Amino acid sequence: MKAKNSSRRGLLGGGNWIIDQVKLVDVFPNREQLANIRSQSQGTGGAPYNVLVNLAKLGADLPLFGAGLVGKDALGDLIVDECKRLRIDTRYLRATADADTSYTDVMTEQDNGRRTFFHYRGANALWSGDDIDFKKTKAQIFHLGYLLLLDALDSADARFGTKAARLLAAAQEAGLKTSVDVVSEDSDRFPKIVTPALKYVDYCILNEIEAGKTTGFKIRQPDGQLDTVALRHAAGALLQQGVRELVVIHFPEGGFARTRKGEDVWQPSLRLPDKFIAGTAGAGDAFCAGILVGLHEGWELPRCLQTAVCIAAASLSNPTCTGGMKTLSACLSLGKKYGYRDALEPAD
């Protein structure tokens, strides 16, 4: 699955650049009721920001490039400065005076790690990706996220369906592999906005909620159990909708991958103690970083998935999205220390 053009190397991440304001609350309140903020911290948010920072902290030996819009403000400066400190190329990460930098208030419940997001779209809503010259970039993979949270790219396009689909098609035409992620939104917009882009996607990496909403399958049973039959059907449906090479669906119990050739791979998540988990906000993007570095390096799928669940586990140790990230060897050591959940048993 590694890109055929061996002259290309690195990952270009485009889309949402967000500062997360993470509040640890004692309880999520009902309307007009009070909750106590026990602690607060500031961290990264958005698909490209999280994935690229994770890859940098992992020590991944590949060039990293960022693309998107931030405001001409303190939060925008913070994002650009951190990218430069981590050696993430910012030539396509621009500042605009037309909107403030996007931010999210993340309310994390201290007893269970569940989080609720209050989001300000800001400059991300204006980004169209028109400033990227895919023919000049040396990146091997273009990772775009989050669909459904990028207003300009989610808008209609007469030829491609959406502007995001047009952007992904341009990346493929230039010789890059494309990857997408989607936001977990409670709406019926998935078929209208996500589906058109899938025709121009090589690697589709979603959680079980997003996969279900895109394809119409109910992957969670009423009692909360994972429906492995529906999950496999959803992966197959995403391939039928156009994904060229690989669908990966992640969930708290682990991850599942299905290739265009029909290969299925299951990987359970780590058996972490409750006290290890400080927050779950960045687990999906951490998992995605693991998959993408493996695909970039041409690893076999089982290794990609095992790496991904170990990296996701590391992210759980901190309430911010990337504050808990460690080197790749340290992440993999978590698997040896804690072991893995019981094997996911695919139902017939």
TAQUI-V418502 format. One line per field, one symbol per residue. burial: # if it has 9 or more other C-alpha atoms within 8 Angstrom, else .. A space follows every 10 residues. Layout:
burial->???
This chain:
burial->..#....### ########## ######.... ....#.#..# ########## ########.# ..######## ##..###.## ..##.#.### .#####..## ########## ..###..... #########. ...#...### ########## ####..#..# ########## ##...##### ###......# #.######## ########.# #####.#.## #.....#### #########. ########## ...####### ....###### ......#### ########## #.####..#. ########## ########## ########.. ##.##..### #.......
